Amino acid sequence: MRYWIMVLSVIDYRKSIASLWIYIISLTFALLTITAEIMASEAENSNAVHYGAYLARIGNCMGCHTTKGGQPFAGGRRLSTSFGVFITPNITPDKETGIGLWNQQDFWQALHQGRSRDGRLLYPAFPYTEYTKVARQDADAIFAYLQSLPPVSQTNPSHDIFFPYNSESLLAVWRALYFKEGVYEPERSKSAAWNRGAYLAQGLGHCSACHTTRNALGASQNETLTGGQIMGMNWYAPSLFSHLEAGSGNWEIDEIVALLTTGITKRAVTSGPMATVVRQSLQYLSQEDALALATYLKSLTENDTSSVPGVHFLVTTGSFRKHLELGEKIYQEYCQACHGADGKGTPGTYPALDGNRGVVMDSPLNVIRSVLNGGYPPTTAGNSRPYGMPPFQQILRNEEVALVVSYIRNAWGNRASLVRALDVDRSKGGDD
């Protein structure tokens, strides 16, 4: 009897040891599983943050949500429009003054529906009219990136919007008339690259925010990129559909990519607001996305039948010739050293003026602004030391600017309308 009791005791002991080992193995396996899940979640979040940072660059979020000399994404930038002054908000994860209390759904609601966290309607100075096309997973990635930023406590002023545009009821009517909610839908007849380019241009890139004519209420006349004056800025965003302006249908894809990512090619240089977009945003496009965007932009002018620049023919009266002779003298003194007597410039350094579409567009606004304010092409990885143009508004009177711009628009093979001193004076208003 005692023998069997001892045997049973040994068996129970061994069972206990076995159970203990089973428990330890199970616990170890569970801990490893949990650790793997945590590591996978952290890796997934890290990937989302990294991709969100890239998308935020493409959308140029920091360009609007950072004031000059201010903390990144802390807002405070003033956007002057004909409807009043809009102040960009703080989108750092500060819980008191930023979006630290927001969740993914709140952020998606803002981008996709144009509503704040509390349901308040947002003004379309925030381009939700374009951001509504952004896919949910991309919106979540951008939000993950913004939440990873250091919080900045910064309270910004309220908007200063003129009556009656400060009425939320009027804003609701505007939305009913002009806002169409919806994520981008690919066109099945187009390639994957074309659709990716269209998605970037129409959504995060919000190209139509500038390159579209707007009506009296600030709404895009249509979704086509047919050009228009940029709201709040005295710059004209040229048509991307016309060979006469900025259409690129007869360009090679690589040349379009170069202009988007470096800001300069042998026959074109970005300037003004577009130079800023290239510097802050487009130069960071991946090679794949740059090719996709170039593919889409090139396709826009496939059906354009516009004539080449030089369709304007002006009667060369005595007064007209005198006007150009005076302009030529100014050109020789201030412009010829860089742009050449023949207007050919130096490819990749000083842009050609002969045959330059930006010079002979119907709107002379951009060339006037360039003479007045000067400027540099964007500083990019592919063009780290750009050659710049000095401003001449402190040297030349309005009449002289009008004369030299008129000459440039009609010298060599160029043909375009004359510019008046009044045009120059008007171009100075609303400087950004």
C-alpha positions in Angstrom: 0.0 0.0 0.0 2.7 2.4 1.0 4.5 1.5 -2.3 1.5 2.5 -4.4 1.1 5.7 -2.5 4.7 6.6 -3.2 4.2 5.7 -6.9 1.2 7.9 -7.1 3.0 10.7 -5.3 5.8 10.6 -7.9 3.3 10.6 -10.7 1.5 13.6 -9.3 4.9 15.4 -8.9 5.8 14.6 -12.4 2.4 15.9 -13.6 2.9 19.1 -11.7 6.3 19.6 -13.2 4.9 18.9 -16.7 2.0 21.2 -16.1 4.4 23.9 -14.9 6.5 23.5 -18.0 3.4 23.6 -20.2 2.4 26.8 -18.4 5.8 28.3 -18.8 5.9 27.5 -22.5 2.4 28.8 -23.0 3.2 32.0 -21.2 6.4 32.4 -23.2 4.6 31.8 -26.4 1.9 34.3 -25.4 4.5 36.9 -24.5 6.3 36.4 -27.8 3.1 36.8 -29.6 2.2 40.0 -27.8 5.7 41.3 -28.4 5.5 40.5 -32.1 2.1 42.1 -32.3 3.4 45.3 -30.6 6.5 45.4 -32.8 4.3 44.9 -35.9 2.0 47.6 -34.7 4.9 50.0 -34.1 6.4 49.1 -37.4 3.0 49.7 -39.1 2.6 53.0 -37.3 6.2 54.0 -38.2 5.5 53.2 -41.8 2.3 55.2 -41.7 4.1 58.2 -40.2 6.8 58.0 -42.8 4.3 57.8 -45.6 2.2 60.5 -44.1 5.2 62.8 -43.9 5.7 62.3 -47.7 2.0 63.0 -48.4 2.0 66.1 -46.3 5.0 67.3 -48.4 3.1 66.6 -51.6 0.0 68.5 -50.2 2.4 71.3 -49.1 0.6 71.4 -45.7 3.5 73.2 -44.0 3.4 75.9 -46.7 0.1 77.2 -45.5 0.2 76.1 -41.9 3.5 77.9 -41.1 3.8 81.6 -40.8 7.1 83.3 -41.7 9.6 82.7 -38.9 7.0 80.6 -37.0 7.0 77.0 -35.8 6.2 74.4 -38.4 2.5 73.5 -38.7 1.6 75.9 -35.8 -0.5 78.0 -38.2 -0.9 81.8 -38.0 -0.3 82.5 -41.7 -2.5 85.2 -43.2 -4.2 84.4 -46.4 -5.6 87.7 -47.9 -8.5 87.3 -50.3 -11.3 89.5 -51.7 -13.5 88.0 -49.0 -11.3 88.9 -46.1 -8.2 87.6 -44.3 -8.1 83.9 -43.3 -5.7 82.7 -40.6 -4.4 79.2 -40.9 -4.9 77.0 -37.8 -2.4 75.2 -35.6 -2.4 71.5 -36.7 0.3 70.3 -34.3 -0.9 67.8 -31.6 -1.2 70.4 -28.9 -4.4 69.6 -27.0 -5.3 73.1 -26.2 -4.5 75.1 -29.4 -3.9 72.4 -32.0 -5.5 69.1 -33.0 -4.3 67.0 -30.1 -7.8 66.0 -29.2 -8.7 65.0 -32.7 -9.0 61.4 -33.9 -8.7 59.9 -37.4 -12.4 60.3 -38.1 -12.2 64.0 -37.1 -9.3 64.6 -39.5 -11.1 62.6 -42.3 -14.2 64.7 -41.8 -12.2 67.9 -42.3 -10.4 66.7 -45.5 -13.3 64.8 -47.0 -16.4 66.8 -45.9 -14.9 70.3 -45.1 -16.1 70.1 -41.4 -14.2 70.8 -38.3 -14.2 68.4 -35.3 -17.2 70.1 -33.8 -19.1 69.9 -37.1 -18.6 73.6 -38.0 -18.4 74.3 -41.7 -14.9 75.2 -42.9 -14.2 77.9 -45.4 -12.8 76.7 -48.8 -9.6 78.7 -48.2 -8.7 75.3 -46.8 -8.9 73.3 -50.1 -11.2 70.6 -49.0 -12.9 71.0 -52.4 -9.8 69.2 -53.7 -8.8 67.2 -50.6 -12.1 65.4 -50.7 -10.6 63.2 -53.4 -7.9 61.9 -51.0 -8.2 58.3 -50.1 -9.0 57.4 -46.5 -5.8 55.5 -46.0 -3.8 58.5 -47.2 -5.7 60.8 -44.9 -5.0 58.5 -41.9 -1.3 58.4 -42.8 -1.2 62.2 -42.8 -3.0 62.3 -39.5 -0.5 59.8 -38.0 2.4 62.0 -39.2 0.8 65.2 -37.7 0.2 63.4 -34.4 3.9 62.4 -34.3 5.0 66.1 -34.4 6.0 67.9 -31.2 3.0 69.9 -29.9 3.3 73.6 -30.2 1.1 75.8 -27.9 0.1 78.7 -30.1 -3.2 80.4 -30.2 -3.8 82.1 -33.6 -6.1 85.1 -34.3 -9.6 84.5 -35.7 -10.4 85.1 -39.4 -11.3 88.6 -40.4 -14.0 87.9 -43.0 -16.0 90.7 -44.6 -19.8 90.8 -44.3 -21.8 89.0 -45.7 -19.2 86.3 -46.3 -18.9 85.6 -42.6 -22.3 84.1 -42.5 -22.4 80.3 -42.0 -25.7 80.2 -43.7 -24.2 81.7 -46.9 -21.3 79.2 -46.6 -23.9 76.4 -46.5 -25.5 77.7 -49.7 -22.0 78.0 -51.3 -21.3 74.4 -50.5 -24.6 73.2 -51.9 -23.8 75.0 -55.1 -20.1 74.3 -55.6 -18.9 71.5 -53.3 -19.0 67.9 -54.5 -17.8 65.4 -51.9 -16.2 62.2 -53.1 -12.9 60.3 -53.2 -11.1 60.1 -56.6 -12.5 57.4 -58.9 -9.9 56.0 -61.3 -10.7 56.0 -65.0 -10.6 52.5 -66.3 -9.6 53.5 -69.8 -6.4 55.1 -68.5 -3.1 53.6 -67.3 -2.2 53.2 -63.7 0.4 55.9 -64.0 -2.1 58.4 -65.5 -4.6 57.7 -62.7 -2.0 58.1 -60.1 -1.0 61.4 -61.6 -4.6 62.5 -61.8 -5.1 61.6 -58.2 -2.1 63.6 -57.1 -3.0 66.6 -59.3 -6.7 66.7 -58.4 -6.4 65.8 -54.8 -3.4 66.4 -52.6 -1.6 68.6 -55.2 -4.8 70.7 -55.4 -3.6 72.2 -58.8 -7.0 73.6 -59.5 -6.8 75.8 -56.4 -4.6 78.1 -58.6 -4.8 77.0 -62.2 -8.6 77.5 -62.6 -10.7 80.6 -63.2 -13.0 81.5 -60.3 -16.3 83.2 -60.2 -17.3 86.2 -58.1 -18.0 83.8 -55.1 -14.5 82.3 -55.3 -15.7 79.0 -56.8 -13.8 77.2 -59.6 -15.7 77.6 -62.8 -14.9 74.0 -63.6 -12.4 71.3 -62.7 -10.2 71.9 -65.8 -6.9 73.5 -65.3 -7.5 76.3 -67.8 -5.7 79.0 -65.9 -6.7 82.0 -63.8 -5.5 84.7 -61.4 -4.5 83.3 -58.0 -6.8 84.5 -55.3 -5.2 86.9 -53.0 -2.1 87.2 -55.2 -1.3 89.2 -58.2 0.0 86.3 -60.1 -1.6 84.4 -63.0 -1.5 80.6 -62.9 -1.3 79.7 -66.6 -3.5 77.2 -68.4 -2.2 73.6 -68.3 -4.4 72.8 -71.3 -3.1 75.3 -73.8 0.1 75.1 -75.8 0.0 78.9 -75.7 0.5 79.0 -71.9 1.8 76.1 -69.8 0.5 73.0 -71.7 3.2 70.3 -72.0 1.8 68.1 -74.7 4.8 68.6 -76.9 7.3 68.1 -74.1 9.2 64.9 -73.3 8.1 63.2 -70.1 11.6 63.6 -68.6 11.6 67.3 -69.3 8.2 67.7 -67.5 9.6 65.7 -64.5 12.7 68.0 -64.4 10.6 71.1 -64.3 8.4 69.7 -61.5 11.3 68.5 -59.4 14.0 71.1 -60.0 12.1 74.1 -61.2 14.2 74.7 -64.3 14.8 73.2 -67.7 16.5 74.5 -70.9 13.3 76.1 -72.0 11.3 76.9 -68.9 11.8 78.3 -65.4 9.3 78.3 -62.6 8.8 81.6 -60.8 6.5 83.3 -58.2 4.2 81.0 -56.3 5.0 78.0 -58.5 8.6 78.3 -57.6 7.6 78.1 -54.0 5.5 75.0 -54.6 8.4 73.3 -56.3 10.8 74.2 -53.5 8.5 73.2 -50.6 6.6 70.3 -52.2 7.2 69.0 -55.7 10.9 68.4 -55.5 10.2 65.7 -52.9 8.1 63.6 -55.3 9.2 60.1 -55.7 10.5 59.2 -59.1 7.4 57.1 -59.7 5.0 59.8 -58.6 6.9 62.5 -60.6 6.5 60.3 -63.7 2.9 59.7 -63.0 2.2 63.4 -62.6 4.1 64.3 -65.7 2.1 61.6 -67.6 -1.2 63.2 -66.5 -0.1 66.8 -67.3 1.2 65.9 -70.7 -2.1 64.2 -71.6 -4.1 67.4 -70.9 -3.0 69.1 -74.1 -3.5 66.0 -76.4 -6.6 67.7 -78.0 -5.3 71.3 -77.9 -5.4 72.8 -81.4 -4.1 76.3 -80.4 -1.5 77.9 -82.6 2.1 78.3 -81.4 3.0 81.5 -79.7 3.2 84.5 -82.0 -0.5 84.5 -83.2 -0.8 88.2 -82.3 0.0 90.6 -85.1 0.1 94.3 -84.2 0.0 97.2 -86.7 3.5 98.8 -86.6 2.4 102.4 -86.5 4.9 105.2 -85.8 3.8 105.5 -82.2 4.1 101.7 -81.8 7.6 101.7 -83.1 8.6 104.6 -80.9 7.2 102.8 -77.9 9.3 99.7 -78.6 12.4 101.8 -79.4 12.2 103.3 -75.9 11.6 99.9 -74.4 14.6 98.5 -76.3 16.9 101.1 -74.8 15.8 100.1 -71.3 16.3 96.4 -72.2 19.8 97.1 -73.4 20.7 98.8 -70.2 19.2 96.5 -67.6 18.3 93.1 -69.3 20.6 92.4 -72.2 23.7 91.3 -70.2 21.8 88.2 -68.9 19.1 87.6 -71.5 21.2 88.5 -74.6 20.7 90.9 -77.5 18.8 88.1 -79.3 16.7 87.2 -76.2 18.0 83.7 -76.2 19.4 83.8 -72.6 21.6 81.0 -71.4 19.9 77.6 -71.2 19.7 76.4 -67.6 20.9 79.7 -66.2 19.1 82.7 -67.7 15.8 81.9 -69.3 15.2 82.8 -73.0 12.7 85.6 -73.6 12.4 84.9 -77.3 9.5 82.4 -77.8 8.9 82.3 -74.0 5.2 81.5 -73.5 5.2 83.2 -70.1 6.2 86.4 -71.9 3.6 86.4 -74.6 0.5 85.1 -72.7 -2.6 87.3 -73.0 -2.1 88.2 -69.3 1.2 90.2 -68.9 0.9 90.0 -65.1 3.7 87.5 -64.4 6.3 89.2 -66.6 5.5 92.5 -65.0 5.8 91.0 -61.5 9.1 89.4 -62.4 10.5 92.8 -63.6 9.2 94.5 -60.5 10.1 91.9 -57.9 12.9 89.9 -59.5 13.3 86.5 -57.9 15.0 83.2 -58.0 14.0 79.8 -59.4 13.5 77.4 -56.5 16.4 76.0 -54.6 16.2 72.3 -55.1 18.4 69.2 -54.9 18.6 69.4 -58.7 19.3 73.1 -58.8 21.0 73.9 -55.5 22.5 77.3 -56.6 19.9 79.0 -58.9 20.8 82.2 -60.7 18.4 85.0 -59.7 17.0 88.2 -61.1 17.2 91.5 -59.1 14.1 93.6 -58.5 13.7 96.7 -60.6 10.8 98.4 -59.0 13.1 100.7 -57.0 15.0 101.6 -60.2 12.4 101.8 -63.0 9.2 103.9 -63.0 5.9 102.4 -63.9 6.1 103.9 -67.4 9.6 102.4 -67.9 8.5 99.0 -66.8 5.6 99.2 -69.2 8.0 100.1 -72.0 10.5 97.3 -71.4 7.8 94.7 -70.9 6.1 95.8 -74.1 9.4 95.6 -76.0 10.1 92.0 -74.6 6.6 91.0 -75.6 7.2 92.2 -79.2 10.9 91.8 -79.9 12.5 89.0 -81.9 9.7 86.5 -82.8 7.4 87.6 -80.0 4.0 89.2 -80.7 1.7 90.3 -77.9 -0.3 93.4 -76.7 1.4 96.4 -75.3 1.5 97.1 -71.6 0.5 100.3 -70.0 1.8 102.1 -66.9 -1.7 101.5 -65.4 -1.2 97.8 -65.8 2.0 98.0 -63.9 0.5 100.0 -61.1 -2.4 97.6 -60.7 0.0 94.6 -60.6 1.5 96.0 -57.4 -1.7 95.6 -55.3 -2.1 92.6 -53.0 1.6 91.7 -52.8 2.1 88.5 -50.9 
